[in-house]
Amino acid sequence: MGAALSNLGGAIPCTASSTTACLLDQNLAAATAAPGKSGFIFKVTGTASTYEAAGWPAVLNSTGTKTFCSVEDAVVRFSANTAADPAAGCAALPGLAN
């Protein structure tokens, strides 16, 4: 299992370590439950060779109307009118149009 999203951030001033990579803003790294960051909740799961990254509205039709996700193929996908982690279903969602 990969690192938690919170491990990619770190308190300011951030010092990189095995538990804080200092790669993400701490507010984003900690946005794993409502109210989230800018109205969205974020989650990253995976291993060294697979991953799923997702973001969804904390409150559907108030903070957002779409769930977004991506897996190993790096295509950003979405699900309209939903506010939930797509988990294993991400790869079956339509990709964003250019």
Buried (B, 14 or more C-beta within 10 A) or exposed (E): EBEBBBBBBBEEEBEEEEEBBBEBBBEBBBBBEEEBBEBBBBBBBBEEEEBBBBBBBBEBEEBBEBBBBBBEEEBEBBBEEBBEBBEEEBBEBEEEEE
